[in-house]
Amino acid sequence: MHEKIDRIISFYKFTQIKNTERIRFDIFNYLDNLNILGTILIANEGINVNICGSKNNIELAKKYVFKLLDIKDIHINESKVNAKAFTKLKVKVKDEIIKVGFCASEQDISKNRSLEPKEWDELLENKPLIIDMRNRFEYLMGTFKDSESLNLVNFSDLEQSLEDAKDLDKEKNVAIFCTGGIRCEKASIALNKLGFKNIFQLKGGIINYLDKNKNKGKWEGDCFVFDDRITF
């Protein structure tokens, strides 16, 4: 008898993975036996995980993936759920774990600057340029006050959309955010390539921010998340 599904977690790690098909096979078989549902993307650049299951099985799944890929000290977004957030388990090998048109290394990501929710609020008080790295639909549902949208349809259009921002003051603080944090990892790299010096991203994304701010803090509106839930 399967345990009740009551947990959902998301995390990612940019780390070199060579045997992607073998890793895909091993992860699918282990998690499938635990009645884990969701989507896991694997690429040479790393892994992107969005899964749900019982509390105990989620913990087993997390420990297995961490040991398999030697993952340590990363941020994990975790929430309680009352029903299945996904309908089946999918573990796929892709060219990128977040598609934008270039791969990122662990060394690239280590240069990015992430802020905890409290630090993020302090930064927003100083009126930086705030850029929402999600698509237009997500932006219209809710965002941080005074944030700008890149009017993205797909995140893979990011570099082209950022061309419109290349003439902005590159010495100004830039605050970027997305749902869970992974899109900002590559967005930081893209902005840096354009010459922006002071780029800060919201650690764990909006999910982490709203988890730490039950009264929404500086957030306005709703948030559409990866499994089609709406967080308020």
NORNOR-V960947 format. One record per backbone hydrogen bond with DSSP energy under -1.0 kcal/mol. CO is the residue of the C=O (numbers start at 1). NH is the residue of the N-H. If there is no record, write none. Layout:
co:CO nh:NH
co:CO nh:NH
This chain:
co:6 nh:81
co:7 nh:53
co:8 nh:79
co:9 nh:51
co:10 nh:77
co:11 nh:49
co:13 nh:47
co:18 nh:20
co:19 nh:23
co:20 nh:24
co:21 nh:25
co:22 nh:26
co:23 nh:27
co:24 nh:28
co:25 nh:29
co:26 nh:30
co:27 nh:31
co:28 nh:32
co:29 nh:33
co:31 nh:36
co:32 nh:35
co:37 nh:52
co:38 nh:90
co:39 nh:50
co:40 nh:92
co:41 nh:48
co:42 nh:94
co:43 nh:46
co:44 nh:17
co:45 nh:15
co:46 nh:43
co:47 nh:13
co:48 nh:41
co:49 nh:11
co:50 nh:39
co:51 nh:9
co:52 nh:37
co:53 nh:6
co:53 nh:7
co:54 nh:58
co:55 nh:59
co:56 nh:60
co:57 nh:61
co:58 nh:62
co:59 nh:63
co:60 nh:64
co:61 nh:65
co:62 nh:66
co:63 nh:67
co:64 nh:68
co:65 nh:69
co:66 nh:71
co:77 nh:10
co:79 nh:8
co:88 nh:38
co:90 nh:40
co:92 nh:42
co:105 nh:109
co:106 nh:110
co:108 nh:111
co:109 nh:112
co:113 nh:201
co:115 nh:203
co:116 nh:120
co:117 nh:121
co:118 nh:122
co:119 nh:123
co:120 nh:124
co:121 nh:125
co:123 nh:126
co:124 nh:127
co:129 nh:175
co:130 nh:148
co:131 nh:177
co:135 nh:139
co:136 nh:140
co:137 nh:141
co:138 nh:142
co:141 nh:222
co:143 nh:220
co:144 nh:147
co:148 nh:132
co:152 nh:136
co:154 nh:157
co:155 nh:158
co:157 nh:161
co:158 nh:162
co:161 nh:164
co:162 nh:165
co:165 nh:168
co:170 nh:197
co:173 nh:129
co:174 nh:200
co:175 nh:131
co:176 nh:202
co:177 nh:133
co:178 nh:206
co:179 nh:207
co:182 nh:186
co:183 nh:187
co:184 nh:188
co:185 nh:189
co:186 nh:190
co:187 nh:191
co:188 nh:192
co:189 nh:193
co:190 nh:194
co:191 nh:196
co:192 nh:195
co:198 nh:174
co:200 nh:176
co:201 nh:115
co:202 nh:205
co:204 nh:208
co:205 nh:209
co:206 nh:210
co:207 nh:211
co:208 nh:212
co:209 nh:213
co:213 nh:216
co:216 nh:219
co:218 nh:145
co:220 nh:143
co:223 nh:231
co:225 nh:228
co:229 nh:225
co:231 nh:223
